[in-house]
Amino acid sequence: MDNNSSLSSDSQNKAKGAFSFDRKWLLIGIVIALISPVSGLILGITFWTESKLKKEAKVVIALSVIWGLIFIYLSNWLVEQGYLLR
């Protein structure tokens, strides 16, 4: 009987919009990847080693690589336009 009450409280927490453990790590990974693509890549590789965080690792690694490529392209374009110094 006590087990059923704990299951119902878990479902109530999820229904109220409480973040799950994996979702918190995903959001942390996205924020870190946006701040620094290299750090996001390192964090994504670290997530990859955890069996429960494989999906989050793919998202963080992809975001880090895409954001890093955008940053490189944008910084090269800004140098060519004369907005940044070489």
C-alpha positions as CSV (number, residue, x, y, z in Angstrom):
1,M,0.0,0.0,0.0
2,D,2.9,2.4,0.8
3,N,4.4,1.6,-2.6
4,N,1.3,2.7,-4.4
5,S,1.3,6.1,-2.7
6,S,4.9,6.7,-3.7
7,L,4.0,5.9,-7.3
8,S,1.1,8.3,-7.3
9,S,3.2,11.0,-5.8
10,D,5.8,10.5,-8.6
11,S,3.1,10.8,-11.3
12,Q,1.7,13.9,-9.6
13,N,5.2,15.5,-9.6
14,K,5.5,14.8,-13.4
15,A,2.0,16.1,-14.0
16,K,2.8,19.4,-12.2
17,G,5.7,20.0,-14.6
18,A,8.5,19.0,-12.4
19,F,11.7,18.4,-14.4
20,S,13.0,14.9,-14.6
21,F,16.6,14.1,-13.9
22,D,17.5,13.6,-17.6
23,R,15.8,16.9,-18.6
24,K,17.8,18.9,-16.1
25,W,21.0,17.5,-17.5
26,L,19.9,18.2,-21.0
27,L,19.1,21.9,-20.2
28,I,22.5,22.2,-18.4
29,G,24.2,20.7,-21.4
30,I,22.5,23.1,-23.9
31,V,23.4,26.1,-21.8
32,I,27.0,25.1,-21.6
33,A,27.1,24.3,-25.3
34,L,25.8,27.7,-26.2
35,I,28.3,29.5,-23.9
36,S,31.3,27.5,-25.1
37,P,31.2,24.9,-27.9
38,V,34.3,23.2,-26.7
39,S,33.0,22.8,-23.2
40,G,29.7,21.6,-24.6
41,L,31.6,19.0,-26.7
42,I,33.5,17.8,-23.6
43,L,30.2,17.6,-21.6
44,G,28.5,15.8,-24.5
45,I,31.2,13.2,-24.6
46,T,30.9,12.8,-20.8
47,F,27.2,12.3,-21.2
48,W,27.8,9.7,-23.8
49,T,29.6,7.5,-21.3
50,E,26.5,7.4,-19.1
51,S,23.9,4.8,-20.3
52,K,20.9,6.9,-19.2
53,L,22.1,10.1,-21.0
54,K,22.8,8.9,-24.5
55,K,20.0,10.9,-26.1
56,E,21.0,14.0,-24.2
57,A,24.6,13.5,-25.3
58,K,23.6,13.4,-29.0
59,V,21.7,16.7,-28.7
60,V,24.5,18.4,-26.8
61,I,27.2,17.2,-29.2
62,A,25.2,18.2,-32.2
63,L,24.5,21.6,-30.8
64,S,28.1,22.2,-29.9
65,V,29.4,21.3,-33.3
66,I,26.7,23.4,-35.1
67,W,27.2,26.4,-32.8
68,G,31.0,26.1,-33.2
69,L,30.8,26.0,-37.0
70,I,28.4,29.0,-36.9
71,F,30.8,30.9,-34.7
72,I,33.8,30.2,-36.9
73,Y,32.0,31.2,-40.0
74,L,30.6,34.3,-38.4
75,S,33.9,35.4,-37.0
76,N,35.6,34.9,-40.4
77,W,32.9,36.9,-42.1
78,L,33.2,39.7,-39.5
79,V,37.0,39.9,-40.1
80,E,36.5,40.1,-43.8
81,Q,34.0,42.9,-43.4
82,G,36.4,44.8,-41.2
83,Y,34.4,44.6,-38.0
84,L,37.0,42.5,-36.2
85,L,40.7,42.8,-36.3
86,R,42.9,39.9,-37.4
